[in-house]
Amino acid sequence: MQKYDYMIADTSYLVHLDRKYKENLKSKLKKILKLNVKYRKVIISPVVKFELIDQPLRQNIYFDSVERFQRLLNEKLIEVREVDYDNPRISKISDEAKRYLAKKSGKYEHLVERADVETITLTFSFLLERTSVLVAVKDKALKEVLKNLLKQHKLTAEAKIIEQNI
């Protein structure tokens, strides 16, 4: 079984794991990483962090899951990475992702989930640096658009998309 350098996760995947495993989230995530990921880290975009932690706290909505995700960040099991939009290739991929996601979901481009676009652009940021990634998503439109973009850019060998537990 191929081990990937990092795991990139979308909000939907992490929320799914949290709902399913609750207090066992950390051990399940560690198991997935140990079996599949060389550097044993889950990489998320700042928008995904916002959806998991910052937004619920700003709205005074406190869930146990917020505390669990914050703990995983503090313990460096989850790491937030910025997307480099100054890179012209990344900027172009971001535009393509927005366009495809809008078409797939029947929305205007400005209404497409920013976290979905950033999950795709973050994936490509790693791939363009010759880093292999395991991408964890639950959203079907996101998965399909990501698959098509990976094929289009001939990067399917360096990435694997999962939507369920491995």
Rosetta blueprint (number, residue, H / E / L):
1 M L
2 Q L
3 K L
4 Y E
5 D L
6 Y E
7 M E
8 I E
9 A E
10 D L
11 T H
12 S H
13 Y H
14 L H
15 V H
16 H H
17 L H
18 D H
19 R H
20 K H
21 Y H
22 K H
23 E H
24 N H
25 L H
26 K H
27 S H
28 K H
29 L H
30 K H
31 K H
32 I H
33 L H
34 K H
35 L H
36 N H
37 V E
38 K L
39 Y L
40 R L
41 K L
42 V E
43 I E
44 I E
45 S L
46 P H
47 V H
48 V H
49 K H
50 F H
51 E H
52 L H
53 I H
54 D H
55 Q H
56 P H
57 L H
58 R H
59 Q L
60 N L
61 I L
62 Y L
63 F L
64 D H
65 S H
66 V H
67 E H
68 R H
69 F H
70 Q H
71 R H
72 L H
73 L H
74 N H
75 E L
76 K L
77 L L
78 I E
79 E E
80 V E
81 R L
82 E L
83 V L
84 D L
85 Y L
86 D L
87 N L
88 P H
89 R H
90 I H
91 S H
92 K H
93 I H
94 S H
95 D H
96 E H
97 A H
98 K H
99 R H
100 Y H
101 L H
102 A H
103 K H
104 K H
105 S H
106 G L
107 K L
108 Y L
109 E H
110 H H
111 L H
112 V L
113 E L
114 R H
115 A H
116 D H
117 V H
118 E H
119 T H
120 I H
121 T H
122 L H
123 T H
124 F H
125 S H
126 F H
127 L H
128 L H
129 E L
130 R L
131 T L
132 S L
133 V E
134 L E
135 V E
136 A E
137 V L
138 K L
139 D L
140 K H
141 A H
142 L H
143 K H
144 E H
145 V H
146 L H
147 K H
148 N H
149 L H
150 L H
151 K H
152 Q H
153 H L
154 K L
155 L L
156 T H
157 A H
158 E H
159 A E
160 K E
161 I E
162 I E
163 E L
164 Q L
165 N L
166 I L
